[in-house]
Amino acid sequence: MFDTKKNTVILIRDGTALPPNVSVVSNAFFPGWRIVTSPDRSALTRGIEAAHWNFFYRAEETRATALGTESLHTLRRAVKGILAKQEQQSFNSLEVTAIAAKRLLGIPLLHIVAHIRHIQESSALVLAKDFVIRVPGSLAIESAIGGEQHAVA
């Protein structure tokens, strides 16, 4: 069983770049994702911000419920449900902000609330590979100094 009194859990996608001064201890959660065991959320945020990186937080919450007892296995199923809802978005971390074990007609349920997080060095929430300025190749710019024309590719 995991500790539901610790209501925040940070998950980081495998291969996520972190600032050089931030060390994270994590365990495999399921393929492609790791659960951060140390440091806690606030210390991780402070470390990322101290390195002048950004740890974006999307205020919109996503909820999921999984059938089962209060266990890591049930938490995995609930998180998979959240990730399935967010599969079109490019993000590299997820913060589970609430975990509640409940019963409905005697059936155990685990209800979670999560927020998308994203760690990156840039202050703009645009992935570098998606941010490309496109200029037509036939566009010519006349230089004000020499009257020469330069093609912009």
C-alpha positions in Angstrom: 0.0 0.0 0.0 1.1 3.5 -0.6 0.6 6.5 1.6 -2.7 8.3 0.7 -1.9 10.9 3.4 0.8 12.1 1.1 -1.7 13.5 -1.4 0.8 14.7 -4.0 2.6 12.4 -6.3 4.9 13.6 -9.2 5.4 11.4 -12.3 8.1 12.2 -14.8 8.3 10.8 -18.3 11.4 8.8 -19.1 14.1 10.9 -20.8 12.9 14.2 -19.4 15.7 16.8 -19.3 16.3 18.2 -15.9 18.6 21.0 -14.7 22.1 19.9 -13.8 21.7 20.9 -10.2 18.5 18.9 -9.7 18.9 15.3 -8.6 15.7 13.2 -8.6 15.3 9.7 -7.0 12.6 7.8 -8.8 11.1 4.4 -9.3 9.6 2.8 -12.4 5.8 3.4 -12.3 4.8 1.9 -15.7 6.5 1.9 -19.1 7.7 5.4 -20.0 6.9 7.0 -16.6 8.7 7.2 -13.3 7.3 8.1 -9.9 9.5 10.7 -8.0 10.3 9.5 -4.5 12.7 12.3 -3.6 12.6 15.3 -3.4 9.0 16.3 -2.6 7.0 18.5 -5.0 8.0 21.8 -3.3 11.7 21.0 -3.1 11.7 19.8 -6.8 9.9 23.0 -7.8 12.5 25.2 -5.9 15.4 23.3 -7.5 14.0 23.7 -11.0 13.3 27.4 -10.5 16.7 28.0 -8.8 18.3 26.7 -12.1 16.2 29.3 -14.0 14.2 26.5 -15.6 10.4 26.4 -15.6 8.0 23.8 -14.1 4.7 24.7 -15.8 1.5 23.8 -14.1 -1.8 23.6 -16.0 -4.6 24.7 -13.7 -7.2 22.6 -15.4 -7.6 19.4 -13.4 -8.3 15.9 -14.7 -10.1 13.3 -12.6 -10.1 9.5 -12.8 -11.5 6.7 -10.7 -10.3 3.1 -10.7 -11.9 0.1 -9.1 -9.8 -1.5 -6.5 -8.3 -1.2 -3.1 -5.9 1.5 -2.0 -2.8 0.1 -3.7 -0.1 1.1 -6.2 -1.7 -1.2 -8.8 -5.0 0.7 -8.6 -3.1 4.1 -8.7 -1.4 2.9 -11.9 -4.8 2.1 -13.5 -6.2 5.5 -12.5 -3.1 7.4 -13.8 -3.3 5.4 -17.1 -6.9 6.7 -17.4 -5.7 10.3 -17.0 -2.8 9.9 -19.5 -5.2 8.4 -22.0 -7.4 11.5 -21.8 -4.3 13.7 -22.4 -2.5 11.7 -25.1 -2.5 14.5 -27.8 -0.7 16.9 -25.5 3.1 17.1 -25.2 4.0 17.2 -21.6 6.7 15.5 -19.5 5.3 15.3 -16.0 2.1 14.9 -14.1 1.2 15.9 -10.6 -1.5 13.8 -8.8 -2.8 16.4 -6.3 -5.5 14.3 -4.6 -5.9 10.7 -3.8 -9.1 9.4 -2.1 -10.0 5.8 -1.3 -13.8 5.5 -1.2 -16.5 2.8 -1.3 -19.6 2.7 -3.3 -22.1 0.0 -2.3 -19.2 -1.8 -0.7 -17.1 -1.7 -3.9 -13.6 -0.1 -3.2 -12.7 2.8 -5.5 -9.6 5.0 -5.8 -10.4 8.5 -7.0 -7.5 10.8 -8.1 -7.2 14.4 -9.3 -4.2 15.3 -11.4 -2.7 18.3 -13.2 -0.4 18.4 -16.2 3.1 19.7 -15.5 6.0 20.4 -17.9 9.7 20.9 -17.1 11.7 22.8 -19.6 14.5 25.4 -19.8 12.6 27.9 -22.0 10.1 30.3 -20.5 7.7 29.8 -23.4 5.4 26.8 -23.2 6.2 25.9 -26.8 8.3 22.9 -27.7 11.4 23.9 -29.7 10.7 21.4 -32.4 7.2 22.9 -32.9 8.4 26.5 -33.0 9.6 27.0 -36.5 9.5 30.3 -38.4 8.6 29.6 -42.0 9.5 32.1 -44.7 8.9 31.3 -48.4 12.1 30.6 -50.3 11.3 33.0 -53.1 11.0 36.0 -50.8 13.9 38.4 -51.4 14.9 41.2 -49.0 16.5 44.3 -50.4 19.4 45.5 -48.3 19.1 49.1 -47.4 22.8 49.6 -47.4 24.0 48.3 -50.8 20.8 47.7 -52.7 21.7 44.0 -52.9 19.1 41.3 -52.8 19.4 38.4 -50.4 17.2 35.3 -50.6 15.8 34.2 -47.3 15.6 30.4 -47.0 
